[in-house]
Amino acid sequence: MYFDTLTALWYMDGHGIYVWVAYALTAALLIAMVRLPISRFRRHWGWVEAERRRTSVSSPAETEEKGG
């Protein structure tokens, strides 16, 4: 193994802060790239379902005209 201890792995000869920040930013961006489209899809799907429910509910005047 390149590093003898976990402390050496953490500090990486003084470069650890840059490496770990780069890993954290990369992970955050990857998570955002997955979560944002999913949340947008769910929000859009909710709008579609609400519109479907709104248009499928008939008013009492329509049911009287149909003879129901």
N, C-alpha and C positions, 0 to 999 in steps of 0.2 A: 504494500500500500504506500502511496506517496506521502501521506501524512501519518505521523506516529501517534498523535493524540487528537482528540476532538477539538481541543483548543487550537492546535495548529491548523486544523481544517477550518475552524471558524475565522482565524486571523489571516491565513494564507499569505504569510510573510508581508503583512501590511496592505495587501490588496483585497482582503476579505470583504470590506464594506462595499466596494464597487461591484464585486462579483455577486454578493447576496442581494444588493439592491437591483441589479440587472435581472437576477432570477425572480425576485418578487414582482417587478414590473411586467416581466414576461408572463408570469402566472396570472397576474391581475388582468392583463390584456386578453389572454386566452379564455379566462373565465367570462369576461365581459362579452367576448365574441360569441360565446355559446348562450349566455343568459339573455342578452338583449333581444336577439331574434325570437327566442322562445316567448319572452314576455310580450313582445309586440304581436306575435301570432295569437297568443291567448287573449289579449285585449281586443284584437280585431275579431276573433271568433265570438267573443262576448257581444260585440256590436252586431254581428251578423245574426246571432241567436235572438238578441233583443228585437231586432228589426223583423225577424221571422215571426216571433211571438206577437209583436204589435200588429202586423198585417194579417195574421191568421185569426185574431180575435174579431168576431163579427159584432157589430153594434146591435142593440135591441131593435132598431128601426129596420135593419136588414132582415132579421129573422121574421118580423111581422110581415114584410113584403113577400117573403118566400112562403108564407103560410105555415110557419112553424111556431 
